[in-house]
Amino acid sequence: MASTQLTRTPASAGNRKTWTWSGWVKRSGLGSRQMLFVARSDSGSDRFFLEFESDDDIQISEVASVYDFQYITDRKFRDTSAWYHIVVSVDTTQATASDRLKLYVNGVQETSFSTTDNPSLNYDTSVNSNEAHAIGSRALSSTDNFDGSMTHVHFIDGTAYDASAFGETDATTGIWKPKTAPSV
């Protein structure tokens, strides 16, 4: 696995209730825990993470001393020849619990989870806090690195977009493809 990562610690907090992460990922290795996006405290513990788990599903979690919210897909993502477009759209101000976090893969909202534990109303995630954030590994650590390629990674503070803001279906092939210059 590569040890390349992109890290940033915001100087001040942004909107911790409403945000979107979007990225196109192509896996090279399977069967190991691989981080896509992490917000981590200086104490070294993960707070928010988006990852492929060792059994190749996607997990999205926020952890303090226990899971504050957690989603684990039923679907497995094992095609190393495919690009997956992953969008995590968060808006904890939504009155309906199931509308507070949405996961899209290749333009389709994931609705089948082995674990679904929604964030509470108006929950402040660790994302957009003034803690370390990383793409491709754990922040402040070199473990659980993403094994593959990423492109067109976007983070939007203050708006919860769906997948159509970043991708579209090709009219000829019917394949989900990136918008190279999304207006977000």
BAVOTOR-642696 format. One record per atom (N, C-alpha, C): residue number from 1; atom name; x, y, z. Coordinates in Angstrom, 2 decimals, decimal comma, m for minus. Example, Ala and Ser with C-alpha at 12.3 -4.5 7.8 and 13.67 -1.06 7.14 Angstrom:
BEGIN
SITE  pos  site       px       py       pz
SITE    1     N    13,19    m5,69     7,80
SITE    1    CA    12,30    m4,50     7,80
SITE    1     C    13,20    m3,30     7,80
SITE    2     N    12,85    m2,25     7,08
SITE    2    CA    13,67    m1,06     7,14
SITE    2     C    12,90     0,03     7,87
***
This chain:
BEGIN
SITE  pos  site       px       py       pz
SITE    1     N     0,82    m1,18     0,00
SITE    1    CA     0,00     0,00     0,00
SITE    1     C     0,87     1,25     0,00
SITE    2     N     0,39     2,26    m0,64
SITE    2    CA     1,09     3,53    m0,68
SITE    2     C     1,02     4,20     0,67
SITE    3     N     1,97     5,07     0,93
SITE    3    CA     1,95     5,81     2,19
SITE    3     C     1,65     7,28     1,95
SITE    4     N     1,15     7,60     0,77
SITE    4    CA     0,82     8,97     0,43
SITE    4     C    m0,50     9,35     1,07
SITE    5     N    m0,53    10,56     1,63
SITE    5    CA    m1,77    11,06     2,20
SITE    5     C    m1,79    12,58     2,07
SITE    6     N    m2,98    13,11     2,11
SITE    6    CA    m3,18    14,55     2,09
SITE    6     C    m3,80    14,90     3,43
SITE    7     N    m3,18    15,79     4,18
SITE    7    CA    m3,72    16,17     5,48
SITE    7     C    m3,89    17,68     5,57
SITE    8     N    m4,82    18,07     6,42
SITE    8    CA    m5,09    19,49     6,66
SITE    8     C    m5,75    19,61     8,02
SITE    9     N    m5,35    20,60     8,78
SITE    9    CA    m6,01    20,93    10,04
SITE    9     C    m6,56    22,35     9,89
SITE   10     N    m7,89    22,48     9,78
SITE   10    CA    m8,47    23,82     9,64
SITE   10     C    m8,11    24,71    10,84
SITE   11     N    m7,83    25,97    10,57
SITE   11    CA    m7,50    26,92    11,64
SITE   11     C    m8,71    27,19    12,53
SITE   12     N    m9,88    27,13    11,96
SITE   12    CA   m11,10    27,31    12,74
SITE   12     C   m12,17    26,40    12,17
SITE   13     N   m13,18    26,14    12,97
SITE   13    CA   m14,23    25,20    12,56
SITE   13     C   m15,11    25,81    11,48
SITE   14     N   m15,58    24,96    10,59
SITE   14    CA   m16,58    25,33     9,59
SITE   14     C   m17,92    24,79    10,04
SITE   15     N   m18,79    24,52     9,08
SITE   15    CA   m20,10    23,98     9,39
SITE   15     C   m19,95    22,49     9,69
SITE   16     N   m20,17    22,09    10,92
SITE   16    CA   m19,98    20,71    11,34
SITE   16     C   m21,26    19,89    11,23
SITE   17     N   m22,37    20,54    10,88
SITE   17    CA   m23,66    19,85    10,74
SITE   17     C   m24,00    19,51     9,29
SITE   18     N   m23,50    20,32     8,34
SITE   18    CA   m23,89    20,17     6,94
SITE   18     C   m22,65    20,26     6,06
SITE   19     N   m22,38    19,19     5,31
SITE   19    CA   m21,21    19,15     4,42
SITE   19     C   m21,33    17,96     3,47
SITE   20     N   m20,46    17,94     2,45
SITE   20    CA   m20,44    16,85     1,47
SITE   20     C   m19,00    16,49     1,14
SITE   21     N   m18,74    15,19     1,05
SITE   21    CA   m17,46    14,67     0,56
SITE   21     C   m17,77    13,83    m0,68
SITE   22     N   m17,00    14,06    m1,75
SITE   22    CA   m17,18    13,32    m3,00
SITE   22     C   m15,81    12,93    m3,53
SITE   23     N   m15,68    11,70    m3,99
SITE   23    CA   m14,42    11,27    m4,58
SITE   23     C   m14,61    10,05    m5,46
SITE   24     N   m13,78     9,96    m6,48
SITE   24    CA   m13,74     8,80    m7,37
SITE   24     C   m12,56     7,95    m6,93
SITE   25     N   m12,81     6,68    m6,64
SITE   25    CA   m11,76     5,81    m6,13
SITE   25     C   m11,71     4,52    m6,94
SITE   26     N   m10,49     4,03    m7,14
SITE   26    CA   m10,27     2,75    m7,80
SITE   26     C    m9,37     1,94    m6,88
SITE   27     N    m9,87     0,81    m6,43
SITE   27    CA    m9,15    m0,02    m5,48
SITE   27     C    m8,10    m0,87    m6,19
SITE   28     N    m6,94    m1,04    m5,54
SITE   28    CA    m5,91    m1,95    m6,03
SITE   28     C    m5,83    m3,20    m5,17
SITE   29     N    m6,02    m3,02    m3,87
SITE   29    CA    m5,95    m4,14    m2,94
SITE   29     C    m7,28    m4,33    m2,23
SITE   30     N    m7,55    m5,57    m1,85
SITE   30    CA    m8,78    m5,90    m1,15
SITE   30     C    m8,45    m6,56     0,18
SITE   31     N    m9,46    m6,71     1,03
SITE   31    CA    m9,32    m7,49     2,24
SITE   31     C    m8,57    m6,83     3,38
SITE   32     N    m8,43    m5,51     3,31
SITE   32    CA    m7,78    m4,80     4,42
SITE   32     C    m8,52    m3,49     4,67
SITE   33     N    m8,40    m3,00     5,87
SITE   33    CA    m9,03    m1,72     6,24
SITE   33     C    m8,29    m0,60     5,52
SITE   34     N    m9,05     0,25     4,79
SITE   34    CA    m8,45     1,32     4,01
SITE   34     C    m9,25     2,60     4,17
SITE   35     N    m8,60     3,63     4,69
SITE   35    CA    m9,26     4,90     4,95
SITE   35     C    m9,35     5,74     3,68
SITE   36     N   m10,52     6,35     3,48
SITE   36    CA   m10,71     7,30     2,39
SITE   36     C   m10,66     8,73     2,92
SITE   37     N   m11,36     8,98     4,04
SITE   37    CA   m11,44    10,33     4,61
SITE   37     C   m11,60    10,21     6,12
SITE   38     N   m10,81    11,00     6,86
SITE   38    CA   m10,79    10,91     8,33
SITE   38     C   m10,69    12,30     8,94
SITE   39     N   m11,40    12,51    10,03
SITE   39    CA   m11,18    13,67    10,92
SITE   39     C   m10,77    13,07    12,25
SITE   40     N    m9,63    13,48    12,75
SITE   40    CA    m9,03    12,80    13,91
SITE   40     C    m8,58    13,82    14,94
SITE   41     N    m8,77    13,50    16,20
SITE   41    CA    m8,36    14,41    17,27
SITE   41     C    m6,86    14,34    17,50
SITE   42     N    m6,32    15,36    18,13
SITE   42    CA    m4,89    15,38    18,42
SITE   42     C    m4,47    14,27    19,36
SITE   43     N    m5,43    13,72    20,11
SITE   43    CA    m5,09    12,63    21,02
SITE   43     C    m4,80    11,34    20,24
SITE   44     N    m5,04    11,37    18,94
SITE   44    CA    m4,71    10,23    18,11
SITE   44     C    m5,86     9,27    17,87
SITE   45     N    m7,03     9,57    18,41
SITE   45    CA    m8,16     8,66    18,18
SITE   45     C    m8,98     9,15    17,00
SITE   46     N    m9,48     8,20    16,23
SITE   46    CA   m10,35     8,55    15,12
SITE   46     C   m11,63     9,14    15,68
SITE   47     N   m12,16    10,10    14,98
SITE   47    CA   m13,46    10,63    15,32
SITE   47     C   m14,43    10,28    14,20
SITE   48     N   m14,24    10,87    13,03
SITE   48    CA   m15,07    10,53    11,87
SITE   48     C   m14,21     9,75    10,90
SITE   49     N   m14,76     8,68    10,31
SITE   49    CA   m14,03     8,03     9,24
SITE   49     C   m14,95     7,43     8,20
SITE   50     N   m14,49     7,51     6,96
SITE   50    CA   m15,09     6,90     5,79
SITE   50     C   m14,04     5,92     5,28
SITE   51     N   m14,41     4,62     5,20
SITE   51    CA   m13,40     3,62     4,89
SITE   51     C   m13,99     2,41     4,18
SITE   52     N   m13,10     1,67     3,52
SITE   52    CA   m13,40     0,30     3,12
SITE   52     C   m12,95    m0,56     4,29
SITE   53     N   m13,83    m1,42     4,77
SITE   53    CA   m13,45    m2,33     5,84
SITE   53     C   m12,75    m3,55     5,27
SITE   54     N   m12,20    m4,40     6,14
SITE   54    CA   m11,44    m5,56     5,69
SITE   54     C   m12,29    m6,57     4,92
SITE   55     N   m13,61    m6,54     5,09
SITE   55    CA   m14,46    m7,44     4,28
SITE   55     C   m15,03    m6,70     3,06
SITE   56     N   m14,45    m5,55     2,73
SITE   56    CA   m14,69    m4,81     1,49
SITE   56     C   m16,05    m4,12     1,39
SITE   57     N   m16,69    m3,87     2,54
SITE   57    CA   m17,86    m3,00     2,54
SITE   57     C   m17,40    m1,58     2,84
SITE   58     N   m18,34    m0,64     2,83
SITE   58    CA   m18,02     0,74     3,19
SITE   58     C   m18,60     1,02     4,57
SITE   59     N   m17,77     1,62     5,42
SITE   59    CA   m18,23     2,04     6,74
SITE   59     C   m18,06     3,55     6,88
SITE   60     N   m19,08     4,19     7,43
SITE   60    CA   m19,03     5,61     7,78
SITE   60     C   m19,37     5,68     9,26
SITE   61     N   m18,48     6,26    10,05
SITE   61    CA   m18,69     6,27    11,50
SITE   61     C   m18,17     7,55    12,13
SITE   62     N   m18,78     7,87    13,25
SITE   62    CA   m18,29     8,92    14,14
SITE   62     C   m18,17     8,26    15,51
SITE   63     N   m16,99     8,39    16,12
SITE   63    CA   m16,72     7,72    17,38
SITE   63     C   m16,17     8,73    18,39
SITE   64     N   m16,79     8,77    19,54
SITE   64    CA   m16,19     9,47    20,68
SITE   64     C   m15,64     8,36    21,57
SITE   65     N   m16,33     8,02    22,63
SITE   65    CA   m15,93     6,84    23,40
SITE   65     C   m16,71     5,63    22,91
SITE   66     N   m17,85     5,88    22,28
SITE   66    CA   m18,67     4,85    21,63
SITE   66     C   m19,07     5,40    20,27
SITE   67     N   m19,71     4,58    19,43
SITE   67    CA   m20,16     5,07    18,13
SITE   67     C   m21,29     6,07    18,34
SITE   68     N   m21,11     7,29    17,84
SITE   68    CA   m22,17     8,29    17,86
SITE   68     C   m23,12     8,06    16,68
SITE   69     N   m22,56     7,62    15,56
SITE   69    CA   m23,36     7,10    14,46
SITE   69     C   m22,48     6,17    13,64
SITE   70     N   m23,14     5,25    12,93
SITE   70    CA   m22,39     4,26    12,16
SITE   70     C   m23,27     3,68    11,06
SITE   71     N   m22,68     3,54     9,88
SITE   71    CA   m23,33     2,90     8,74
SITE   71     C   m22,33     1,91     8,15
SITE   72     N   m22,78     0,70     7,88
SITE   72    CA   m21,96    m0,30     7,20
SITE   72     C   m22,82    m0,89     6,09
SITE   73     N   m22,32    m0,82     4,86
SITE   73    CA   m23,10    m1,30     3,72
SITE   73     C   m23,19    m2,82     3,72
SITE   74     N   m24,30    m3,32     3,21
SITE   74    CA   m24,40    m4,75     2,94
SITE   74     C   m23,56    m5,11     1,73
SITE   75     N   m23,53    m4,22     0,77
SITE   75    CA   m22,84    m4,46    m0,50
SITE   75     C   m21,34    m4,47    m0,30
SITE   76     N   m20,66    m5,31    m1,04
SITE   76    CA   m19,19    m5,39    m1,04
SITE   76     C   m18,67    m4,71    m2,30
SITE   77     N   m17,49    m4,10    m2,19
SITE   77    CA   m16,89    m3,34    m3,28
SITE   77     C   m15,54    m3,99    m3,62
SITE   78     N   m15,59    m5,00    m4,50
SITE   78    CA   m14,41    m5,83    m4,75
SITE   78     C   m13,90    m5,78    m6,19
SITE   79     N   m14,44    m4,90    m7,00
SITE   79    CA   m14,01    m4,83    m8,40
SITE   79     C   m12,81    m3,88    m8,50
SITE   80     N   m11,62    m4,44    m8,67
SITE   80    CA   m10,41    m3,62    m8,74
SITE   80     C   m10,20    m3,00   m10,12
SITE   81     N   m11,07    m3,31   m11,07
SITE   81    CA   m10,96    m2,69   m12,39
SITE   81     C   m11,93    m1,51   m12,53
SITE   82     N   m12,79    m1,30   m11,53
SITE   82    CA   m13,84    m0,28   m11,62
SITE   82     C   m13,49     0,97   m10,80
SITE   83     N   m13,97     2,09   m11,30
SITE   83    CA   m13,95     3,32   m10,52
SITE   83     C   m15,28     3,42    m9,77
SITE   84     N   m15,20     3,71    m8,48
SITE   84    CA   m16,40     3,94    m7,67
SITE   84     C   m16,48     5,43    m7,34
SITE   85     N   m17,62     6,02    m7,63
SITE   85    CA   m17,84     7,40    m7,21
SITE   85     C   m18,60     7,36    m5,89
SITE   86     N   m17,96     7,85    m4,84
SITE   86    CA   m18,53     7,80    m3,49
SITE   86     C   m18,85     9,22    m3,04
SITE   87     N   m20,09     9,43    m2,60
SITE   87    CA   m20,52    10,71    m2,08
SITE   87     C   m21,14    10,48    m0,70
SITE   88     N   m20,64    11,22     0,29
SITE   88    CA   m21,24    11,23     1,63
SITE   88     C   m21,82    12,62     1,82
SITE   89     N   m23,13    12,67     2,00
SITE   89    CA   m23,86    13,94     2,14
SITE   89     C   m24,45    13,98     3,55
SITE   90     N   m24,04    14,98     4,33
SITE   90    CA   m24,44    15,07     5,74
SITE   90     C   m25,21    16,36     5,98
SITE   91     N   m26,36    16,24     6,64
SITE   91    CA   m27,12    17,40     7,11
SITE   91     C   m27,88    16,96     8,36
SITE   92     N   m27,24    17,14     9,51
SITE   92    CA   m27,83    16,67    10,77
SITE   92     C   m28,96    17,58    11,26
SITE   93     N   m29,27    18,64    10,51
SITE   93    CA   m30,40    19,51    10,89
SITE   93     C   m31,72    18,95    10,38
SITE   94     N   m31,68    17,88     9,58
SITE   94    CA   m32,90    17,28     9,05
SITE   94     C   m33,72    16,64    10,16
SITE   95     N   m35,03    16,88    10,16
SITE   95    CA   m35,91    16,33    11,19
SITE   95     C   m36,02    14,81    11,11
SITE   96     N   m35,99    14,26     9,90
SITE   96    CA   m36,08    12,81     9,72
SITE   96     C   m34,69    12,21     9,86
SITE   97     N   m34,54    11,29    10,81
SITE   97    CA   m33,22    10,72    11,13
SITE   97     C   m32,54    10,10     9,92
SITE   98     N   m33,28     9,40     9,07
SITE   98    CA   m32,68     8,73     7,91
SITE   98     C   m32,25     9,70     6,81
SITE   99     N   m32,60    10,98     6,93
SITE   99    CA   m32,17    11,99     5,95
SITE   99     C   m30,90    12,72     6,37
SITE  100     N   m30,35    12,41     7,54
SITE  100    CA   m29,21    13,16     8,07
SITE  100     C   m27,87    12,78     7,46
SITE  101     N   m27,75    11,55     6,97
SITE  101    CA   m26,54    11,12     6,29
SITE  101     C   m26,96    10,23     5,13
SITE  102     N   m26,44    10,55     3,95
SITE  102    CA   m26,75     9,76     2,76
SITE  102     C   m25,44     9,37     2,09
SITE  103     N   m25,40     8,13     1,63
SITE  103    CA   m24,25     7,60     0,91
SITE  103     C   m24,70     7,25    m0,50
SITE  104     N   m23,94     7,74    m1,48
SITE  104    CA   m24,20     7,43    m2,88
SITE  104     C   m22,98     6,73    m3,46
SITE  105     N   m23,21     5,70    m4,26
SITE  105    CA   m22,13     5,04    m4,98
SITE  105     C   m22,55     4,97    m6,44
SITE  106     N   m21,73     5,57    m7,29
SITE  106    CA   m21,99     5,63    m8,74
SITE  106     C   m23,39     6,17    m9,04
SITE  107     N   m23,76     7,24    m8,33
SITE  107    CA   m24,99     7,94    m8,61
SITE  107     C   m26,23     7,39    m7,95
SITE  108     N   m26,12     6,26    m7,26
SITE  108    CA   m27,27     5,62    m6,64
SITE  108     C   m27,13     5,66    m5,12
SITE  109     N   m28,20     6,09    m4,44
SITE  109    CA   m28,16     6,14    m2,98
SITE  109     C   m28,17     4,73    m2,42
SITE  110     N   m27,22     4,44    m1,53
SITE  110    CA   m27,18     3,15    m0,83
SITE  110     C   m28,28     3,15     0,22
SITE  111     N   m29,07     2,09     0,25
SITE  111    CA   m30,17     1,99     1,22
SITE  111     C   m30,13     0,68     2,01
SITE  112     N   m29,20    m0,20     1,67
SITE  112    CA   m29,11    m1,49     2,35
SITE  112     C   m27,84    m1,53     3,19
SITE  113     N   m28,04    m1,51     4,50
SITE  113    CA   m26,92    m1,47     5,44
SITE  113     C   m27,05    m2,61     6,45
SITE  114     N   m25,91    m3,21     6,81
SITE  114    CA   m25,92    m4,20     7,89
SITE  114     C   m26,01    m3,50     9,24
SITE  115     N   m25,51    m2,27     9,30
SITE  115    CA   m25,60    m1,44    10,50
SITE  115     C   m26,06    m0,06    10,10
SITE  116     N   m27,08     0,44    10,76
SITE  116    CA   m27,55     1,81    10,54
SITE  116     C   m27,83     2,43    11,89
SITE  117     N   m27,03     3,39    12,26
SITE  117    CA   m27,23     4,13    13,50
SITE  117     C   m27,07     5,61    13,14
SITE  118     N   m28,19     6,32    13,02
SITE  118    CA   m28,19     7,69    12,51
SITE  118     C   m27,63     8,69    13,52
SITE  119     N   m27,06     9,79    13,02
SITE  119    CA   m26,65    10,86    13,94
SITE  119     C   m27,88    11,51    14,57
SITE  120     N   m27,70    12,05    15,75
SITE  120    CA   m28,80    12,74    16,41
SITE  120     C   m29,05    14,09    15,74
SITE  121     N   m30,22    14,64    15,99
SITE  121    CA   m30,60    15,93    15,41
SITE  121     C   m29,60    17,01    15,82
SITE  122     N   m29,11    17,77    14,85
SITE  122    CA   m28,17    18,88    15,03
SITE  122     C   m26,81    18,43    15,60
SITE  123     N   m26,45    17,20    15,33
SITE  123    CA   m25,17    16,67    15,79
SITE  123     C   m24,02    17,40    15,10
SITE  124     N   m23,01    17,79    15,86
SITE  124    CA   m21,79    18,39    15,33
SITE  124     C   m20,77    17,28    15,07
SITE  125     N   m20,51    16,99    13,80
SITE  125    CA   m19,52    15,97    13,46
SITE  125     C   m18,12    16,51    13,73
SITE  126     N   m17,16    15,64    13,70
SITE  126    CA   m15,75    16,05    13,82
SITE  126     C   m15,25    16,68    12,53
SITE  127     N   m15,93    16,36    11,43
SITE  127    CA   m15,56    16,95    10,14
SITE  127     C   m15,82    18,44    10,20
SITE  128     N   m14,86    19,19     9,72
SITE  128    CA   m14,89    20,65     9,72
SITE  128     C   m14,55    21,25    11,08
SITE  129     N   m14,08    20,42    12,00
SITE  129    CA   m13,57    20,93    13,27
SITE  129     C   m12,11    21,34    13,04
SITE  130     N   m11,49    21,89    14,05
SITE  130    CA   m10,07    22,25    13,88
SITE  130     C    m9,18    21,11    14,36
SITE  131     N    m9,56    19,89    13,95
SITE  131    CA    m8,76    18,69    14,15
SITE  131     C    m8,15    18,29    12,81
SITE  132     N    m7,19    17,40    12,85
SITE  132    CA    m6,54    16,94    11,62
SITE  132     C    m7,54    16,17    10,75
SITE  133     N    m7,52    16,46     9,45
SITE  133    CA    m8,32    15,76     8,46
SITE  133     C    m7,34    15,13     7,45
SITE  134     N    m7,69    13,96     6,95
SITE  134    CA    m6,80    13,29     6,00
SITE  134     C    m7,61    12,61     4,90
SITE  135     N    m7,01    12,55     3,74
SITE  135    CA    m7,53    11,77     2,61
SITE  135     C    m6,50    10,70     2,32
SITE  136     N    m6,95     9,45     2,34
SITE  136    CA    m6,07     8,35     1,97
SITE  136     C    m5,42     7,61     3,12
SITE  137     N    m5,58     8,08     4,35
SITE  137    CA    m5,04     7,37     5,51
SITE  137     C    m5,62     8,00     6,77
SITE  138     N    m5,23     7,46     7,90
SITE  138    CA    m5,60     8,08     9,17
SITE  138     C    m4,79     9,38     9,31
SITE  139     N    m5,41    10,41     9,79
SITE  139    CA    m4,67    11,64    10,06
SITE  139     C    m3,70    11,37    11,20
SITE  140     N    m2,54    11,96    11,17
SITE  140    CA    m1,52    11,84    12,22
SITE  140     C    m0,99    10,42    12,37
SITE  141     N    m1,17     9,59    11,35
SITE  141    CA    m0,73     8,20    11,42
SITE  141     C    m0,51     7,70    10,00
SITE  142     N     0,21     6,62     9,87
SITE  142    CA     0,43     6,06     8,54
SITE  142     C    m0,15     4,65     8,43
SITE  143     N    m1,21     4,39     9,18
SITE  143    CA    m1,83     3,07     9,14
SITE  143     C    m3,12     3,11     8,34
SITE  144     N    m3,54     1,96     7,85
SITE  144    CA    m4,78     1,79     7,12
SITE  144     C    m4,87     2,69     5,89
SITE  145     N    m3,75     2,80     5,18
SITE  145    CA    m3,70     3,64     3,98
SITE  145     C    m4,59     3,07     2,89
SITE  146     N    m5,15     3,96     2,09
SITE  146    CA    m5,93     3,55     0,94
SITE  146     C    m5,00     2,93    m0,09
SITE  147     N    m5,38     1,78    m0,64
SITE  147    CA    m4,59     1,08    m1,64
SITE  147     C    m5,31     1,21    m2,98
SITE  148     N    m4,94     2,21    m3,75
SITE  148    CA    m5,57     2,45    m5,03
SITE  148     C    m5,35     3,87    m5,50
SITE  149     N    m6,25     4,34    m6,33
SITE  149    CA    m6,17     5,69    m6,89
SITE  149     C    m7,40     6,49    m6,52
SITE  150     N    m7,22     7,79    m6,39
SITE  150    CA    m8,33     8,72    m6,15
SITE  150     C    m8,21     9,89    m7,11
SITE  151     N    m9,37    10,39    m7,51
SITE  151    CA    m9,39    11,58    m8,36
SITE  151     C   m10,68    12,35    m8,11
SITE  152     N   m10,72    13,58    m8,54
SITE  152    CA   m11,91    14,43    m8,41
SITE  152     C   m12,48    14,39    m6,99
SITE  153     N   m11,60    14,59    m6,01
SITE  153    CA   m12,04    14,62    m4,61
SITE  153     C   m12,47    16,04    m4,28
SITE  154     N   m13,67    16,16    m3,72
SITE  154    CA   m14,23    17,46    m3,36
SITE  154     C   m14,76    17,41    m1,93
SITE  155     N   m14,59    18,52    m1,21
SITE  155    CA   m15,21    18,68     0,09
SITE  155     C   m15,95    20,01     0,08
SITE  156     N   m17,24    20,00     0,43
SITE  156    CA   m18,05    21,21     0,41
SITE  156     C   m18,55    21,48     1,82
SITE  157     N   m18,24    22,63     2,32
SITE  157    CA   m18,63    23,08     3,66
SITE  157     C   m19,96    23,81     3,58
SITE  158     N   m20,97    23,33     4,32
SITE  158    CA   m22,23    24,06     4,45
SITE  158     C   m23,35    23,65     3,51
SITE  159     N   m23,11    22,69     2,61
SITE  159    CA   m24,16    22,22     1,70
SITE  159     C   m24,10    20,71     1,60
SITE  160     N   m25,27    20,08     1,64
SITE  160    CA   m25,38    18,62     1,47
SITE  160     C   m25,86    18,34     0,05
SITE  161     N   m24,93    17,98    m0,83
SITE  161    CA   m25,24    17,69    m2,23
SITE  161     C   m25,50    16,20    m2,42
SITE  162     N   m26,28    15,86    m3,45
SITE  162    CA   m26,39    14,46    m3,83
SITE  162     C   m25,37    14,19    m4,93
SITE  163     N   m25,32    12,95    m5,40
SITE  163    CA   m24,29    12,54    m6,37
SITE  163     C   m24,37    13,27    m7,70
SITE  164     N   m25,57    13,73    m8,08
SITE  164    CA   m25,73    14,39    m9,39
SITE  164     C   m24,99    15,72    m9,48
SITE  165     N   m24,55    16,27    m8,36
SITE  165    CA   m23,75    17,50    m8,40
SITE  165     C   m22,34    17,23    m8,93
SITE  166     N   m21,90    15,96    m8,85
SITE  166    CA   m20,52    15,61    m9,18
SITE  166     C   m20,39    14,64   m10,35
SITE  167     N   m21,49    14,00   m10,73
SITE  167    CA   m21,44    13,01   m11,81
SITE  167     C   m22,72    13,00   m12,60
SITE  168     N   m22,68    12,28   m13,73
SITE  168    CA   m23,85    12,17   m14,60
SITE  168     C   m23,75    10,90   m15,42
SITE  169     N   m24,88    10,44   m15,90
SITE  169    CA   m24,92     9,25   m16,73
SITE  169     C   m24,62     9,63   m18,17
SITE  170     N   m23,65     8,95   m18,77
SITE  170    CA   m23,31     9,18   m20,17
SITE  170     C   m24,48     8,74   m21,03
SITE  171     N   m24,97     9,62   m21,90
SITE  171    CA   m26,15     9,34   m22,72
SITE  171     C   m25,93     8,19   m23,70
SITE  172     N   m24,70     7,98   m24,13
SITE  172    CA   m24,41     6,93   m25,09
SITE  172     C   m24,17     5,58   m24,43
SITE  173     N   m23,32     5,56   m23,40
SITE  173    CA   m22,93     4,28   m22,78
SITE  173     C   m23,78     3,89   m21,58
SITE  174     N   m24,45     4,87   m20,96
SITE  174    CA   m25,21     4,60   m19,75
SITE  174     C   m24,35     4,45   m18,51
SITE  175     N   m23,07     4,79   m18,62
SITE  175    CA   m22,12     4,66   m17,51
SITE  175     C   m22,05     5,97   m16,73
SITE  176     N   m22,00     5,87   m15,41
SITE  176    CA   m21,84     7,02   m14,53
SITE  176     C   m20,45     7,60   m14,73
SITE  177     N   m20,35     8,90   m14,97
SITE  177    CA   m19,06     9,53   m15,24
SITE  177     C   m18,95    10,83   m14,46
SITE  178     N   m17,72    11,31   m14,24
SITE  178    CA   m17,56    12,55   m13,46
SITE  178     C   m17,91    13,79   m14,27
SITE  179     N   m18,41    14,79   m13,56
SITE  179    CA   m18,48    16,15   m14,10
SITE  179     C   m17,13    16,75   m13,77
SITE  180     N   m16,37    17,08   m14,78
SITE  180    CA   m14,99    17,54   m14,54
SITE  180     C   m14,92    18,92   m13,91
SITE  181     N   m15,98    19,70   m14,04
SITE  181    CA   m16,02    21,01   m13,42
SITE  181     C   m17,41    21,21   m12,76
SITE  182     N   m17,65    20,49   m11,65
SITE  182    CA   m18,97    20,62   m11,01
SITE  182     C   m19,18    22,04   m10,48
SITE  183     N   m20,40    22,53   m10,53
SITE  183    CA   m20,68    23,88   m10,01
SITE  183     C   m21,16    23,80    m8,58
SITE  184     N   m20,22    23,49    m7,72
SITE  184    CA   m20,49    23,41    m6,28
SITE  184     C   m19,65    24,43    m5,56
***
